[in-house]
Amino acid sequence: MMKRSISLLILFLFALTSCQTSTPSTQEEVPDIPFPDWGDRSALESSLIPLYQDILGEMPDATIYHLDLNINEDLIHISGQEEVRYTNQESIALDEIYFHLMPNYLGEEMKISAVQVSGADVDYSLEKQKTVLHIPLETPLGIGKSLIVKIDFQTTVPIELETNYGILASTEGILSLAHAYPMIAVYDDEGWNIDIPSAQGDVTYLDMSFYLVRVNAPKDLVLVASGNEITHQSTNERQVALYAAAPARDFYLAASEGYVHIQEDFGDYVINSYAPADLEKGAQMAMDAAAASIDLFSKKFAPYPYTEFDIVSTPTLALGIEYPGMTAINIDLFDLSANFGGTPASIYLESTVVHEVGHQWFYHLVGNDQLDEPWLDESLTQYITWQYYLDEYGSNGGAGFAQSLNGRWQRVDHAEVPLGLPVGEYSEGEYSAIIYGRGAFFFEALAEEMGEEVFDTFLADYTQSQAWDIASTESLREIAEKHCDCDLEDLYATWIYPVE
C-alpha cells in the first residue's frame, strides 16, 4: 500500500526521469437473488483462472461469508447482515470468537443489533474501544467443527477523510467501503489477533476466506467490487448484484454515479479501470501499467490468480491501497495534466499502480501479519516495483526508482532501523523511510548474497509454496537458505532483527 498523503510524499519521491441509522429506501420490490448452499462452490470458480480453481476444493475448512450490504441513497448509511460459516482449524477447542468492527476505528460507527450462533440468540460484547465483537461460546467449538454466526449490523460511513487515509469514506460522490462489515479475526500462535491498529500502515491481518456478497444499491451507482459479478438485477430505483471472491482476504467495494468504465481482455483475465469521464486518459494509463506489471509478475513469481483486476479512482489521501483483485488509486493522479512538487502526475500514477499490483502477490496471494511484520509485503513490493522499472525502462528507469527509494530512506539520514518491527514501533517518519525506502535495499542485498539466478528461483518458490497462506519473517529466511545453501543470520541481523 502506498499509504502516505501526496502532500508528504512529494517531499520524499523523485522523478524517474533522472517514480440516526437508516436503511435503504425500498418502496419497490427489489429482486431476490439467493445465496448458493454452503457446500456449493461453483459460483466461486468464476473468480479464479482455471489453473487455480482446484484450490477451492483444497480449502474445505475456509471461512465462508454470505454478506448482505444495503446502501442508502445518501451513500452514508449501510445496513447489513452476514452469515459466516467458521470452522475451527486450530489445534485446540475454541470457547470464543472475535470479529473486527473496523468502522469503529475508521472514523464513524458500526452498530451490532443482533447476533446468533447456529440459529440461537447469544450474548456478546464490544471490546477494545468497540473495535472488536466478542462472542463467548456456550459449548466450545471442537477441532474441525463448524458453526454459523449471523450478525445484523448498521454502518455509518465517514464523510471526512480523516482516519487511515479515508479508506472508509463517502465524499465527492464516491463511496469507498473498506472493511465495512464484521470481519473474523485471525487466530494464530499468539491467540486471537484483536489489537487496535496503528494510525499508520495497514489496519488488517486476515486469513483467506470465501466471499459471496449481495449488494443492494441505488440503480444509477456504478459498483466496483472485489471478485466477479455473478448476477445482476434492477428495478426503476434499485439494483441488486451478487459477487463472488475466493479465496480472498477481504471484500472491498467502491461506487459512484460518475464512473466511466474501460476494459481490456488479456486472455485468462480482464482489467477494468474506473474514473470520471474527464479522467479517462488517466484510467487508460493506469490500465496499461497494470497490464505490464501483471504480465511481468506472473512470469517471475506465479500466474495472476483471478479472472479480473479492477482499478478504481477514489479521493483517498493515500496514493494507492491494495485489496483482493483490485486497487483504489488517488483520483488526483488520474489528471495527467497535473504535477506534484514538479513531478508529473503520470510518474506517480504508474509507480503507484505497479506497487499495488505487486501486492496481489505479496499481501494477498502470500499473506503476512501486516501489523507485526509490515516489511514482508511493503518492502518486497517496493523491491519488485523497482524490478519493473528495470525491466520496462532499462538501467535509467531502474536508477530513477532507486533514487526515489533512497530519497525516502534519506529522510531519517539512512538510519539502520530494523525492518522487522511492528508498525506501531516506528515513528511516523521512520515507518515510511524504513519500510518503503530501506526495505527494498535489503532485497537487493539478499539477491547479491544469493546470486541473481538463485534469488529469482527462491522468490518464485516463496510465492508458490506460501500461496493462500500466511508467511513470516522466518519462513522467508528458511526458504531463502534452502535455495542458497547458506546462513543468512548475519544479513538478517544487519537488516531485519531488532537490536537486543
Backbone torsions as a table, in degrees:
resi	resn	phi	psi	omega
1	MET	NA	129.8	174.6
2	MET	-89.9	86.8	-166.8
3	LYS	-111.4	55.9	169.8
4	ARG	-126.9	139.3	179.8
5	SER	-63.5	149.3	-179.1
6	ILE	-57.7	-39.7	-176.7
7	SER	-60.8	-27.5	176.6
8	LEU	-90.5	-38.7	-174.3
9	LEU	-66.3	-29.1	-179.4
10	ILE	-65.4	-17.0	175.8
11	LEU	-80.5	-20.0	-171.4
12	PHE	-103.8	-31.0	-172.3
13	LEU	-95.8	155.1	178.3
14	PHE	-121.3	152.9	178.1
15	ALA	-63.5	145.2	-179.9
16	LEU	-74.0	-13.9	-175.2
17	THR	-78.0	6.7	172.7
18	SER	-91.9	NA	NA
19	CYS	NA	NA	NA
20	GLN	NA	120.0	-175.9
21	THR	-51.5	133.0	178.1
22	SER	-131.2	166.0	179.1
23	THR	-121.3	162.4	-177.6
24	PRO	-58.7	146.8	174.1
25	SER	-74.6	114.3	-174.6
26	THR	-129.9	53.4	177.8
27	GLN	-60.8	-36.3	176.3
28	GLU	-76.0	153.9	170.9
29	GLU	-76.0	116.1	-177.5
30	VAL	-86.2	150.9	-178.8
31	PRO	-61.3	147.8	177.2
32	ASP	-101.6	117.8	175.5
33	ILE	-115.9	105.0	-175.1
34	PRO	-74.1	152.9	171.1
35	PHE	-75.8	147.9	172.4
36	PRO	-65.3	166.3	173.1
37	ASP	-62.8	156.5	-177.4
38	TRP	-56.4	-36.9	-176.8
39	GLY	-86.3	-4.3	-177.8
40	ASP	-88.5	110.1	-177.7
41	ARG	-107.6	9.7	-177.2
42	SER	-63.3	-37.0	179.7
43	ALA	-65.2	-28.9	-178.2
44	LEU	-74.1	-24.5	-176.3
45	GLU	-60.7	-30.4	-175.3
46	SER	-65.8	-17.7	-179.3
47	SER	-84.9	-8.6	-176.9
48	LEU	-116.4	144.2	172.5
49	ILE	-68.5	157.3	-175.0
50	PRO	-52.6	-36.9	-178.4
51	LEU	-55.8	-29.9	-172.8
52	TYR	-106.6	-2.3	-172.3
53	GLN	-64.9	-26.0	179.2
54	ASP	-64.8	-20.7	-178.0
55	ILE	-61.4	-27.2	179.5
56	LEU	-61.5	-37.8	177.3
57	GLY	-78.5	-19.4	179.8
58	GLU	-87.0	-1.8	178.4
59	MET	-123.7	62.4	-174.0
60	PRO	-65.4	-21.7	-176.0
61	ASP	-105.6	12.0	178.9
62	ALA	-61.8	144.3	175.1
63	THR	-63.4	138.3	179.1
64	ILE	-119.5	128.0	176.0
65	TYR	-103.5	128.6	162.1
66	HIS	-109.7	102.9	-168.2
67	LEU	-117.4	129.1	173.6
68	ASP	-108.3	127.6	174.8
69	LEU	-123.8	120.8	179.6
70	ASN	-112.6	113.6	-173.2
71	ILE	-98.0	123.5	178.6
72	ASN	-73.2	161.0	178.8
73	GLU	-61.6	-24.8	-179.4
74	ASP	-78.4	-5.8	-178.5
75	LEU	58.6	23.4	180.0
76	ILE	-119.4	-38.4	-175.2
77	HIS	-102.6	126.7	179.9
78	ILE	-122.3	124.9	170.2
79	SER	-107.1	143.6	-174.8
80	GLY	-150.1	162.0	172.4
81	GLN	-144.2	138.4	175.0
82	GLU	-134.4	145.0	167.6
83	GLU	-115.7	127.7	-175.9
84	VAL	-122.4	119.1	173.6
85	ARG	-90.9	113.8	-175.7
86	TYR	-114.8	129.9	178.0
87	THR	-112.9	133.8	179.0
88	ASN	-74.2	106.2	178.8
89	GLN	-100.3	11.3	-177.6
90	GLU	-89.9	178.2	-177.7
91	SER	-94.4	3.4	178.1
92	ILE	-134.3	160.0	172.7
93	ALA	-70.7	148.1	-177.8
94	LEU	-111.0	129.9	-179.7
95	ASP	-105.8	10.3	178.2
96	GLU	-161.1	160.5	176.8
97	ILE	-137.0	144.8	178.7
98	TYR	-122.7	143.8	172.0
99	PHE	-124.2	139.3	171.2
100	HIS	-76.3	138.4	173.6
101	LEU	-117.3	76.3	-169.4
102	MET	-65.7	-30.0	176.9
103	PRO	-57.2	-27.1	178.0
104	ASN	-74.2	-10.1	172.5
105	TYR	-102.2	-28.8	-170.6
106	LEU	-93.4	24.6	167.8
107	GLY	108.0	-9.3	177.7
108	GLU	-138.5	-136.6	-167.5
109	GLU	-142.8	137.7	166.6
110	MET	-119.6	124.0	176.2
111	LYS	-103.4	140.6	174.7
112	ILE	-105.8	122.8	-176.5
113	SER	-106.0	-18.5	178.4
114	ALA	-163.8	143.8	175.5
115	VAL	-136.6	131.1	173.8
116	GLN	-126.5	146.6	172.3
117	VAL	-121.7	118.4	-178.8
118	SER	51.6	41.3	173.4
119	GLY	88.9	-2.9	-178.4
120	ALA	-113.6	137.2	174.8
121	ASP	-62.1	140.6	-178.5
122	VAL	-133.6	160.1	172.6
123	ASP	-76.8	150.6	177.9
124	TYR	-152.7	167.9	177.1
125	SER	-145.0	154.5	173.7
126	LEU	-102.6	130.0	-174.8
127	GLU	-129.8	176.8	179.0
128	LYS	51.7	56.3	-178.8
129	GLN	57.4	39.0	178.0
130	LYS	65.2	19.9	179.3
131	THR	-91.4	-6.6	175.0
132	VAL	-135.6	146.5	174.3
133	LEU	-102.0	122.2	-179.2
134	HIS	-105.8	123.7	-180.0
135	ILE	-120.4	101.7	173.3
136	PRO	-68.5	143.1	179.9
137	LEU	-103.0	125.6	-179.6
138	GLU	-60.5	-42.0	175.7
139	THR	-116.6	122.3	-179.2
140	PRO	-54.2	143.7	179.0
141	LEU	-84.2	113.3	-176.1
142	GLY	-70.2	164.5	179.6
143	ILE	-60.3	126.9	179.6
144	GLY	80.6	-1.1	180.0
145	LYS	-90.3	156.4	-176.0
146	SER	-123.7	156.6	171.1
147	LEU	-146.1	166.6	178.2
148	ILE	-119.4	123.3	177.3
149	VAL	-103.9	127.7	177.9
150	LYS	-113.5	127.4	-176.3
151	ILE	-130.2	127.7	169.8
152	ASP	-98.9	132.4	-175.5
153	PHE	-145.7	160.4	176.0
154	GLN	-134.4	128.1	-178.8
155	THR	-115.2	131.1	170.4
156	THR	-102.5	126.0	-174.4
157	VAL	-92.1	133.1	177.6
158	PRO	-61.7	148.9	175.1
159	ILE	-106.8	2.0	176.0
160	GLU	-117.2	145.8	179.9
161	LEU	-90.4	74.7	-171.5
162	GLU	-107.2	-48.4	-169.4
163	THR	-104.2	131.9	179.0
164	ASN	44.8	50.6	167.5
165	TYR	70.0	17.1	176.9
166	GLY	69.0	35.1	-179.0
167	ILE	-72.7	-23.6	171.8
168	LEU	-117.9	105.4	-173.5
169	ALA	-163.4	156.4	171.5
170	SER	-129.7	105.8	-175.9
171	THR	-155.3	149.2	179.5
172	GLU	56.9	30.9	179.1
173	GLY	74.9	11.3	-179.5
174	ILE	-119.9	128.1	177.2
175	LEU	-100.9	124.7	176.4
176	SER	-115.4	112.0	-175.3
177	LEU	-110.4	84.4	173.4
178	ALA	-97.6	130.3	172.8
179	HIS	55.3	40.9	-171.5
180	ALA	-90.9	11.2	-178.0
181	TYR	-134.6	159.5	174.9
182	PRO	-63.6	126.3	-175.2
183	MET	-115.7	126.8	-177.5
184	ILE	-66.9	135.5	-176.5
185	ALA	-75.5	160.6	175.4
186	VAL	-82.1	134.2	169.5
187	TYR	-107.6	121.4	179.5
188	ASP	-137.4	-158.5	-176.2
189	ASP	-67.1	-10.2	174.9
190	GLU	-96.9	1.7	-174.4
191	GLY	91.6	-152.3	178.8
192	TRP	-74.8	127.9	178.9
193	ASN	-89.4	98.3	-173.3
194	ILE	-131.1	16.8	179.8
195	ASP	-65.6	149.5	174.6
196	ILE	-70.6	131.0	-177.4
197	PRO	-67.1	163.5	172.9
198	SER	-71.6	160.4	177.8
199	ALA	-72.2	-11.6	176.4
200	GLN	-120.3	159.8	178.9
201	GLY	81.1	-173.8	-178.7
202	ASP	-74.0	156.6	-173.5
203	VAL	-110.1	-5.4	-174.8
204	THR	-125.9	153.3	171.1
205	TYR	-140.5	108.8	-167.2
206	LEU	-136.9	146.6	172.4
207	ASP	-79.1	164.6	171.4
208	MET	-68.2	137.3	177.9
209	SER	-138.7	171.3	174.9
210	PHE	-109.0	128.5	-175.3
211	TYR	-116.7	128.9	164.1
212	LEU	-122.7	116.1	-169.6
213	VAL	-125.5	125.2	179.1
214	ARG	-106.4	120.6	-176.1
215	VAL	-112.6	124.1	176.3
216	ASN	-110.7	117.4	-170.3
217	ALA	-145.5	163.3	172.4
218	PRO	-54.6	141.8	-170.6
219	LYS	-61.1	-35.2	-172.7
220	ASP	-81.2	-4.8	178.0
221	LEU	-72.4	135.6	167.3
222	VAL	-87.5	119.2	-176.5
223	LEU	-98.3	134.0	177.2
224	VAL	-128.6	121.2	-171.1
225	ALA	-142.2	158.8	171.5
226	SER	-57.9	145.8	176.3
227	GLY	81.4	-159.8	-177.6
228	ASN	-112.4	144.0	170.7
229	GLU	-77.6	119.9	-177.7
230	ILE	-85.8	-43.4	179.1
231	THR	-153.8	158.1	-175.4
232	HIS	-149.7	133.6	175.4
233	GLN	-137.8	155.7	-179.3
234	SER	-147.2	159.9	173.1
235	THR	-119.9	-164.4	179.5
236	ASN	-65.8	-30.4	-173.6
237	GLU	-119.0	-23.4	-172.2
238	ARG	-127.2	162.5	172.9
239	GLN	-135.9	150.9	175.6
240	VAL	-130.8	127.1	178.8
241	ALA	-127.1	143.6	175.8
242	LEU	-112.4	125.3	-179.1
243	TYR	-113.4	145.9	174.1
244	ALA	-123.2	130.6	177.1
245	ALA	-140.7	117.4	-177.7
246	ALA	-166.3	144.5	-20.6
247	PRO	-67.5	146.4	-178.3
248	ALA	-148.0	149.6	-179.4
249	ARG	-89.6	-9.0	-173.4
250	ASP	-167.6	170.9	172.3
251	PHE	-132.1	128.5	-177.8
252	TYR	-125.9	146.4	177.0
253	LEU	-141.4	137.6	170.2
254	ALA	-125.2	153.3	-176.9
255	ALA	-154.3	143.9	176.0
256	SER	-163.3	147.8	172.5
257	GLU	-74.6	-18.8	-172.6
258	GLY	-91.7	-0.7	-177.5
259	TYR	-73.3	137.2	162.1
260	VAL	-104.9	154.4	-170.5
261	HIS	-124.0	125.4	170.8
262	ILE	-118.6	149.1	-174.7
263	GLN	-143.9	143.7	171.7
264	GLU	-134.3	143.7	-178.4
265	ASP	-99.5	127.3	-179.0
266	PHE	-117.9	30.1	177.3
267	GLY	95.9	-99.7	-179.8
268	ASP	-69.7	-22.0	-176.0
269	TYR	-141.5	160.8	173.3
270	VAL	-117.0	153.5	173.5
271	ILE	-114.6	130.5	177.1
272	ASN	-115.0	139.9	178.3
273	SER	-131.6	134.0	-173.5
274	TYR	-127.2	129.7	177.5
275	ALA	-160.8	164.0	172.4
276	PRO	-59.6	156.2	-173.5
277	ALA	-57.3	-36.5	-177.7
278	ASP	-75.2	-4.5	179.3
279	LEU	-115.8	23.7	-174.8
280	GLU	-64.8	-33.0	177.6
281	LYS	-62.9	-38.7	175.5
282	GLY	-65.1	-38.3	177.8
283	ALA	-62.4	-38.0	178.0
284	GLN	-67.9	-41.8	178.3
285	MET	-62.9	-40.9	177.6
286	ALA	-61.1	-41.0	178.2
287	MET	-63.3	-42.1	-180.0
288	ASP	-61.9	-42.6	178.6
289	ALA	-65.4	-40.1	178.1
290	ALA	-64.0	-42.3	-179.0
291	ALA	-61.9	-46.0	-178.7
292	ALA	-64.6	-41.9	-176.8
293	SER	-75.5	-37.0	175.4
294	ILE	-61.4	-42.3	178.9
295	ASP	-61.5	-46.3	-179.0
296	LEU	-64.2	-50.3	-175.8
297	PHE	-68.5	-30.7	176.0
298	SER	-63.9	-38.2	179.2
299	LYS	-73.4	-37.0	-173.9
300	LYS	-82.2	-35.7	-169.8
301	PHE	-116.0	-59.0	179.7
302	ALA	-173.8	149.6	180.0
303	PRO	-58.4	143.3	174.8
304	TYR	-58.7	129.5	-167.9
305	PRO	-83.0	-20.5	-169.3
306	TYR	-101.2	160.3	179.5
307	THR	-85.6	-6.3	176.4
308	GLU	-138.6	150.5	163.1
309	PHE	-134.4	126.8	-176.0
310	ASP	-112.3	138.6	172.9
311	ILE	-118.0	125.7	-177.8
312	VAL	-131.1	134.2	179.0
313	SER	-86.4	131.0	178.8
314	THR	-139.9	162.5	179.8
315	PRO	-82.4	30.2	178.5
316	THR	-58.8	151.1	174.9
317	LEU	-82.9	-11.5	171.8
318	ALA	-79.0	165.0	169.8
319	LEU	-72.2	-43.2	179.6
320	GLY	-161.2	157.6	-178.5
321	ILE	-140.2	135.5	-177.4
322	GLU	-91.8	141.5	172.4
323	TYR	-141.5	163.5	-179.5
324	PRO	-58.9	119.1	176.7
325	GLY	71.2	11.6	-179.1
326	MET	-164.8	168.8	174.8
327	THR	-143.0	145.9	171.6
328	ALA	-102.0	126.0	-176.9
329	ILE	-116.9	140.2	179.3
330	ASN	-54.8	126.1	-173.5
331	ILE	-61.4	-29.0	-179.2
332	ASP	-62.9	-27.1	-178.6
333	LEU	-71.3	-17.8	-178.9
334	PHE	-78.8	-11.8	176.7
335	ASP	-84.5	95.5	-173.0
336	LEU	-70.7	-8.5	175.8
337	SER	-87.1	-8.7	-175.9
338	ALA	-86.7	161.3	169.8
339	ASN	-143.3	157.5	-177.1
340	PHE	-128.0	110.6	-178.1
341	GLY	61.6	29.9	-179.2
342	GLY	90.7	-7.5	179.2
343	THR	-98.2	125.1	-179.2
344	PRO	-58.7	145.2	177.8
345	ALA	-57.5	-32.3	-178.7
346	SER	-60.5	-33.9	178.1
347	ILE	-63.1	-48.2	178.9
348	TYR	-65.0	-40.2	-176.6
349	LEU	-61.7	-48.6	-178.4
350	GLU	-63.1	-49.5	-177.0
351	SER	-64.9	-36.0	179.8
352	THR	-68.6	-45.5	178.8
353	VAL	-60.3	-45.0	-179.0
354	VAL	-62.3	-44.0	177.3
355	HIS	-57.5	-47.1	-177.8
356	GLU	-69.4	-34.7	172.6
357	VAL	-59.9	-42.6	178.9
358	GLY	-56.4	-32.4	179.0
359	HIS	-66.2	-17.6	175.8
360	GLN	-63.3	-25.0	175.0
361	TRP	-93.4	-42.8	-174.3
362	PHE	-119.3	101.8	-172.7
363	TYR	130.0	-45.5	-172.5
364	HIS	-98.4	-70.1	179.1
365	LEU	-57.6	-50.9	171.7
366	VAL	-102.3	110.7	-178.0
367	GLY	-86.5	167.9	174.6
368	ASN	-158.7	165.7	174.9
369	ASP	-77.6	98.8	-173.6
370	GLN	-71.1	-16.9	177.6
371	LEU	-86.2	-39.8	-177.2
372	ASP	-94.0	-27.7	-178.1
373	GLU	-133.7	61.8	-175.0
374	PRO	-64.3	-24.4	-177.0
375	TRP	-64.3	-27.8	-174.9
376	LEU	-62.0	-33.4	176.6
377	ASP	-103.0	-42.2	-174.3
378	GLU	-71.5	-46.4	-179.0
379	SER	-67.0	-40.7	178.7
380	LEU	-66.8	-37.6	178.5
381	THR	-67.8	-36.1	173.3
382	GLN	-62.4	-41.0	-180.0
383	TYR	-63.4	-45.4	-177.6
384	ILE	-72.8	-24.3	171.2
385	THR	-64.9	-41.4	174.0
386	TRP	-56.9	-43.8	179.3
387	GLN	-65.8	-33.0	174.6
388	TYR	-58.9	-45.9	-178.6
389	TYR	-66.8	-35.2	174.1
390	LEU	-63.7	-43.3	-178.0
391	ASP	-70.4	-40.1	-173.8
392	GLU	-82.4	-35.3	-171.2
393	TYR	-125.5	2.6	178.4
394	GLY	78.6	-164.6	-172.9
395	SER	-63.3	-35.0	179.3
396	ASN	-65.6	-42.5	177.5
397	GLY	-64.7	-41.9	177.8
398	GLY	-63.5	-40.6	179.1
399	ALA	-65.9	-36.5	178.5
400	GLY	-64.0	-42.8	179.2
401	PHE	-70.8	-37.0	175.8
402	ALA	-59.7	-36.1	177.6
403	GLN	-62.6	-39.8	178.6
404	SER	-67.2	-38.5	176.0
405	LEU	-62.3	-45.4	179.6
406	ASN	-63.9	-35.3	177.7
407	GLY	-62.4	-37.6	175.8
408	ARG	-64.2	-49.8	-177.9
409	TRP	-61.5	-35.2	-179.7
410	GLN	-61.9	-23.2	179.3
411	ARG	-59.7	-22.1	174.5
412	VAL	-116.3	29.7	176.4
413	ASP	55.1	39.3	178.7
414	HIS	55.3	33.6	176.7
415	ALA	-60.7	137.6	-178.0
416	GLU	-89.1	57.9	176.6
417	VAL	-71.7	132.8	-177.4
418	PRO	-58.9	145.9	177.4
419	LEU	-78.0	-25.1	-168.6
420	GLY	-88.4	33.3	179.9
421	LEU	-97.8	154.2	170.2
422	PRO	-64.0	155.5	-179.1
423	VAL	-52.8	-44.6	-173.7
424	GLY	-67.3	-11.8	179.7
425	GLU	-91.3	-4.9	174.7
426	TYR	-94.6	142.2	166.6
427	SER	-69.0	166.2	-177.5
428	GLU	-58.7	-43.7	179.6
429	GLY	-67.3	-37.2	-179.5
430	GLU	-67.2	-40.1	-173.5
431	TYR	-57.2	-52.4	-179.9
432	SER	-64.3	-45.9	-175.2
433	ALA	-64.5	-41.9	-174.8
434	ILE	-83.8	-51.2	-174.8
435	ILE	-72.0	-40.5	-177.5
436	TYR	-94.0	-17.9	-178.8
437	GLY	-106.3	-73.2	-177.6
438	ARG	-57.7	-36.3	-172.8
439	GLY	-57.2	-38.8	-179.7
440	ALA	-63.7	-33.2	-179.0
441	PHE	-71.9	-23.2	171.7
442	PHE	-60.9	-45.2	-178.4
443	PHE	-68.3	-30.4	172.1
444	GLU	-63.3	-44.6	178.6
445	ALA	-64.2	-38.4	178.4
446	LEU	-64.8	-41.0	177.7
447	ALA	-63.5	-39.2	177.7
448	GLU	-65.9	-39.7	179.7
449	GLU	-65.7	-40.5	-174.8
450	MET	-87.3	-26.2	-168.4
451	GLY	93.6	138.9	-171.1
452	GLU	-58.8	-44.3	-176.3
453	GLU	-66.2	-44.1	178.5
454	VAL	-65.4	-40.0	179.3
455	PHE	-61.2	-44.9	180.0
456	ASP	-61.1	-41.4	177.9
457	THR	-64.7	-42.4	177.5
458	PHE	-58.9	-46.6	-174.7
459	LEU	-66.7	-35.7	174.9
460	ALA	-66.0	-41.4	178.9
461	ASP	-65.9	-42.5	177.0
462	TYR	-56.4	-45.6	-179.1
463	THR	-63.6	-48.3	-173.5
464	GLN	-75.6	-35.5	-179.2
465	SER	-76.9	-26.1	-179.4
466	GLN	-100.7	4.4	-176.6
467	ALA	-58.7	138.2	178.6
468	TRP	70.4	6.6	-174.8
469	ASP	-120.1	-170.5	176.9
470	ILE	-111.9	117.3	176.1
471	ALA	-88.7	169.6	179.3
472	SER	-142.5	169.3	175.6
473	THR	-54.6	-41.5	-177.0
474	GLU	-76.2	-34.8	178.9
475	SER	-67.3	-36.7	176.0
476	LEU	-62.3	-44.0	179.5
477	ARG	-62.9	-44.2	-178.2
478	GLU	-60.9	-42.3	-179.9
479	ILE	-68.5	-39.6	177.7
480	ALA	-62.3	-46.2	-178.4
481	GLU	-65.7	-31.8	176.4
482	LYS	-62.6	-38.8	-177.0
483	HIS	-79.4	-36.6	-177.1
484	CYS	-91.9	-9.6	-175.4
485	ASP	50.1	49.9	-176.0
486	CYS	-142.3	169.4	178.3
487	ASP	-104.7	118.0	-177.2
488	LEU	-99.2	17.0	-178.0
489	GLU	-57.0	-47.3	-177.2
490	ASP	-65.8	-40.9	179.9
491	LEU	-64.8	-43.6	177.6
492	TYR	-64.2	-39.0	179.8
493	ALA	-64.0	-35.8	-179.1
494	THR	-73.2	-37.4	-170.7
495	TRP	-108.3	-37.6	-164.4
496	ILE	-106.2	-54.8	-168.0
497	TYR	-72.4	139.5	173.3
498	PRO	-62.1	146.6	177.4
499	VAL	-73.8	126.4	-178.2
500	GLU	-87.5	NA	NA
